[in-house]
Amino acid sequence: NGRWGCGKTFFLTRWRQSLVNDKWSAVYFDAWQDDFLEDPLLAMIGQLHHHLHVKYSKMCASVKRGAVDFFKRAGKIGLMLANGYVENKFGANAVESVKSGASEIGLCVDEYHNFCKYRAKLVERIGALAVKVFEETHKPLVIIVDELDRCRPVYAVAVLERIKHLFHLPHVVFVLGVDKEQLSNTLKSVYGDIDVDNYLRRFIDLDFTLPEPARDQFIDFLWEEYEIDRWLGEFDDQGFCLNECKDFSQVFKVLARWNGLELREIESAMKMFMIIVRTARPNYFSWPILAAIMIVLKIKSKDVYETYVNGMAGAKDVV
């Protein structure tokens, strides 16, 4: 759990690589990247195949075939319903219509039973893959699902339901990277005003919150990454720029802490400052402390910022 921009993706992708380095089988799935699909299972199976097919080619091929059969049966039921197979078409001969409707419902029930068999086969094949992984590595198969809170609400719910009903297996562990507050809003948009904590307990056994980011260290890192000292050195003959612009860093650190800027917002702010430093002439840029204030204002209170720079508010209004 962590708010947007706090570093969840950075943490999860590197944790996955650390697991792989230690001989774990770990799959990374960016749910948001694939939320244009109707069913997340397609993307989940695709990522399983992508990450594991080299080492477990036969098992992955079996899972893929199982998924194809599963989707065919699910699609057939959907097509039957869409075509009105279970609609009774009452007309002049009501008895015949009822008989016809009963027959069509029977076809749907038979197809549903076939669908259940293929679903069970798919679960069995995923389970067999997980057992194979465990036998070879003595570690469970880890599937990391990131960006779930950014997905379309219906898609996010579908991911959780697929995990629960198709992947609730021995030797399979899911790690979800979410902003719990945003995920709660997503679930409420689908189900209404529900008890989100109780709902999520169906899927989540343990939850952890990422610690507050080390903002000062991150700012120092970006200062070096963007080579700001080097660019400021070109203005050093003006006598003010290098030292005063270092004041930007100190003031910005205080403002970042006070306003609770996330890492993503800090990165955006440092890019703005980098552009100012690289493009402004020295005699136009002599207020780095004001630059720090204005950049943070633009990120956190854009309406106030726009009002001020357009001359419709004074400094007292900003304060």
Buried (B, 14 or more C-beta within 10 A) or exposed (E): BBBBBBBBBEBBBEBBEEBBEEEBBBBBBBBBBBBEEEBBBEBBBBBBBEBBBEEBEEBBEBBBEBBEBBBEBBEBBEEBEEEEBBEBEEEEEEEEBEEBBEEBBEEBEEBEEBBEEBBEBBBBBBBBBBBBBBEEBEBBBBBBBBBBBBBBBEBBBBBBBBBEEBBEBEBBBBBBBBBBEBBBEBBBEEEEEEEBEEBBEEBBEEEEEBEEBEBBEBBEBBBEEBEBEEBBEEBEEBEEBBEBBBEBBEBBBEBBEEBEBBBBBBBBBBEBBBEBBEEBEBEEBBEBBEBBBBBBBBBBBEEBBEBBEEEEBEEEEBE
